[in-house]
Amino acid sequence: MGSGGMKRKRHASKSRQRFILRDAGARDVDLLVRHRREMWKDLGLRKKSVLDEADRVYGKWVKSGFKNRSLLGWIAETNEGVLAGSGCIWLRPAQPRPNLKVQIQPYLLSMYTEPSFRRKGVASRVVKEAIKWCGRNGYSRLALHASRYGRGLYRKYGFTRSWEMRLRLERTALH
């Protein structure tokens, strides 16, 4: 499942800055890895060795996702070609359940906006494009995990909280 042959699109934000959204591809792996690393750093993860290993693993995963078409994404740039942000959708397998007609659940991930472009509509454009892409391709749901920084943006587009629970096995005596 590709990105549906999207063309370059121009969008104005609140600050009148013009952005071009383009499909992300194999040529953008290093950029997406850098953005993901910066996202983790913004969330407080600063240990270089952990980030370096995460970069290696994520880079391989992104390359594989683009190759097998389970990952697509968008890069936001100014008209002058200055990088503003990015985001991806992972088409992950979904368990069968009532009212879910497809076996794929689009998942929005790796949203990142360059600091100088924050609060100028970059992330909104990527989220809107992801929502439109899902609708055009017959998906009825789009999931994500939001940091405290992004929750307001996602609520603005109708995302609601769910109740996923986790157990960190390395912290339990049962494992």
WOBEL-V427849 format. One record per helix or strand of 2 or more residues. SS is the DSSP state (hx for helix, st for strand). FROM is the first residue (numbers start at 0). TO is the last residue. Records with the same first field share a line. If there is no record, write none. Layout:
BEGIN
SS: FROM-TO  FROM-TO
END
This chain:
BEGIN
st: 8-11  17-22  70-77  82-92  103-112  141-143
hx: 25-41  47-67  114-116  121-135  150-155  168-170
END
